[in-house]
Amino acid sequence: MRKGDKMGLKDRLENELFDFAKENNLTISDIRLMYAGPTMRTRHTLVLAFTNVGMFTFQFKLGEAEMHFLDKSKLHKIEMRKKTLVYELKIQAYTEENKLEEGKYLVSKRVMGRKWHQETVNKLLSLEGRALYKEEFDHESH
């Protein structure tokens, strides 16, 4: 993705997701985008995309976005809780070696001009321990 494109950020990210899905024979039917980052100062450096096929991470560097995909079969748990100024998002997932790892992100409560961010925040807060997608997190064999 190039910085000067006329398309809005949400549209550009969704296009990247659909291109990836097409190249990998996946069908994406639901996308929820949200800004996140590892620290207070960097909480807008990533965009997380939760989809029915898994989670995508977009990392921004000098006007370019780098995308990573985590299949939903590797996701174990997604949990978000309120902190004083932000939310803390914890994502547990299985590695290629079948070990459970946890990533923590800080998420802004609101991002001006990014309605999609707030919609995803509200969706994750409403889960209260339930899976984002029905068949997600089925790891009884682990």
DRENVOLUM-482638 format. One record per residue (C-alpha): residue in one letter; x, y, z. Coordinates in steps of 0.2 Angstrom, whole numbers, padded with zeros to 4 digits, always signed. Layout:
BEGIN
AXYZ ...
END
This chain:
BEGIN
M+0000+0000+0000 R+0007+0017-0004 K+0004+0032+0006 G-0003+0043-0008 D-0017+0032-0013 K-0035+0040-0014 M-0043+0026-0005 G-0046+0027+0014 L-0036+0017+0026 K-0050+0005+0030 D-0054+0001+0012 R-0035-0001+0008 L-0033-0013+0023 E-0049-0023+0018 N-0042-0024+0000 E-0026-0031+0007 L-0036-0044+0017 F-0047-0049+0002 D-0031-0051-0009 F-0023-0062+0004 A-0039-0072+0005 K-0040-0075-0014 E-0022-0080-0015 N-0024-0092-0001 N-0041-0100-0005 L-0050-0092+0010 T-0067-0084+0011 I-0067-0068+0022 S-0085-0064+0027 D-0082-0053+0042 I-0069-0040+0046 R-0067-0030+0062 L-0052-0018+0063 M-0044-0009+0078 Y-0029+0001+0082 A-0017-0007+0095 G+0001-0006+0100 P+0013-0013+0114 T+0015+0003+0124 M+0006+0020+0127 R+0017+0029+0115 T+0015+0016+0101 R-0004+0011+0103 H-0008+0017+0085 T+0007+0008+0076 L-0003-0008+0073 V-0020-0011+0066 L-0027-0028+0071 A-0040-0036+0059 F-0051-0050+0067 T-0059-0060+0053 N-0069-0076+0052 V-0053-0085+0046 G-0041-0078+0058 M-0032-0063+0064 F-0021-0051+0054 T-0009-0038+0060 F-0004-0023+0050 Q+0012-0015+0056 F+0016+0003+0048 K+0033+0008+0043 L+0037+0024+0033 G+0020+0024+0024 E+0020+0005+0020 A+0010-0008+0029 E+0017-0025+0033 M+0004-0039+0035 H+0005-0055+0046 F-0009-0068+0047 L-0013-0080+0061 D-0026-0094+0057 K-0041-0095+0069 S-0036-0113+0073 K-0020-0106+0081 L-0030-0093+0092 H-0034-0099+0110 K-0041-0083+0119 I-0044-0065+0116 E-0048-0054+0131 M-0049-0036+0133 R-0051-0026+0150 K-0052-0008+0155 K-0037+0001+0162 T-0036+0019+0167 L-0033+0028+0151 V-0034+0013+0138 Y-0039-0005+0136 E-0027-0019+0138 L-0029-0033+0125 K-0022-0050+0128 I-0021-0063+0114 Q-0016-0081+0117 A-0011-0091+0102 Y-0002-0107+0098 T+0015-0107+0090 E+0020-0119+0076 E+0028-0130+0090 N+0010-0130+0098 K+0016-0119+0113 L+0004-0107+0120 E+0010-0089+0119 E+0002-0072+0124 G+0004-0055+0117 K-0002-0039+0126 Y-0007-0023+0117 L-0014-0006+0123 V-0029+0000+0114 S-0036+0017+0114 K-0054+0019+0120 R-0058+0030+0105 V-0048+0036+0089 M-0055+0052+0081 G-0062+0049+0063 R-0061+0030+0065 K-0078+0023+0068 W-0073+0006+0064 H-0060+0006+0078 Q-0074+0010+0091 E-0085-0004+0083 T-0072-0017+0086 V-0068-0011+0103 N-0086-0013+0108 K-0088-0030+0100 L-0073-0037+0109 L-0079-0029+0126 S-0096-0038+0123 L-0088-0055+0121 E-0085-0058+0140 G-0076-0074+0137 R-0085-0080+0122 A-0077-0084+0106 L-0077-0070+0092 Y-0083-0083+0079 K-0092-0099+0084 E-0079-0112+0079 E-0064-0102+0085 F-0054-0108+0100 D-0058-0126+0098 H-0041-0133+0105 E-0047-0148+0116 S-0033-0158+0107 H-0019-0147+0113 
END
